[in-house]
Amino acid sequence: MRLVIARCQVDYVGRLTAHLPMAPRLLLVKRDGSVSIHADDRAYKPLNWMSPPCWLTEEPGVWTVRNKADESLVITIDEVLHDSSHELGVDPGLVKDGVEAHLQELLAAHPETFGEGHTLVRREYMTAVGPVDLLLRDGSGAHVAVEVKRRGEIDGVEQLTRYLELMNRDPLLAPVEGVFAAQQIKPQARTLAVDRGIRCVTVDYDALRGMARDDLLLF
């Protein structure tokens, strides 16, 4: 991984255009080829980025990143404040807590939770940016990617968005519907998911385990 802190401006040219004026920023270049530009005010989302497959060309004072769609990210560098590379090795991946891991197992065993006719294709379906918890097919045979969380927050929606972006480029999978499943989904995460066309499913963990509820419900 390469970390560059520089005063720079960024121009994106593609389906839309976007401009970031000159300011100090972190440029992050990962081994998968992705390039992202970060400010110092958020934990989970860059200001702009180019997902792999993409190609970086460096010239004096200018980085140009292009992808297969001929979109480009042009980074004009005024001053480099820091430039270092680090070998992180193979990441062991996210270790889920017991409830979340068991929830994933239960949903894999009961794919009909997501709709009539849904069947499991594979658990932990690997993409270039990490494993999707569940890959399903719906009643019509279309693929469904499910991200499972105990508590659904914005970073989980962002994670699923990255998976869907890559999976929908694969003609053997596309179109792929996204489902964000959790015991509890925060309102901000639900709003972001709906905005991105991702379906939200609130899961009753006890019901999946076959446990009777000890509270009385009128409805």
C-alpha positions, 0 to 999 in steps of 0.5 A: 500500500502506498500513502501519499500526503500532498497538496493537490487538486482532483478532477474526475471526468466520466459519466459526471464531472467533479472537481476538488480544489487545491488542498492537502489530502491523502492519496491511497494506492492499494495493491489491487490498483485502486486509487482513492483521495481522502480528507481528514473528516470521515472514516468510511468514504473517500472524497473521490476514487477509482475502483479496479481494474484501473491504471495509474500513470505518473508524470511530474506534477500529475497523476492520471488514473483511467478505467475500462470505461475511459473515465479518468481521475486527474490529480494535479500535485502542487507539493508532496508532503509524504510518500511511503509504501508498506507491504501489509501481506495477506489480510485474514479478513473480518472476524465476526462475533458469535451472534453475527456468524451464527446469524449468517449460518441461519440465513444460509440455511433459510434463504426463503427469509429473503423471499419465496423461491430464494435459494443459496448459491454460496456462503462467503462468495469472494470478490476482489474487495472481499467476501460477500456473506451470502450469494443467492438466486431469487425465484426468477434465477437472478443473483442476490448478494446479501451482507449480514450484520448484527447491527446495520450501520452506514459502513455496512451499506458502503461495504455492500455497495463496493461488492455490488459495483464489482459483481454487476460488472461480471456478465455471468452474475449481473444483474445482482440485487443487493440485500442488507440484512441485520437484527437492527438497521439504523435509520441513516443506514436504511436511507442510504441503502434505499437511495442506492437501490439496496433492499433492507431486511430486519432479521429476528434472530430468535425466530430463526433459531426456532425460539418462542418469544416470551413476550405477548404481542397484540399484533 
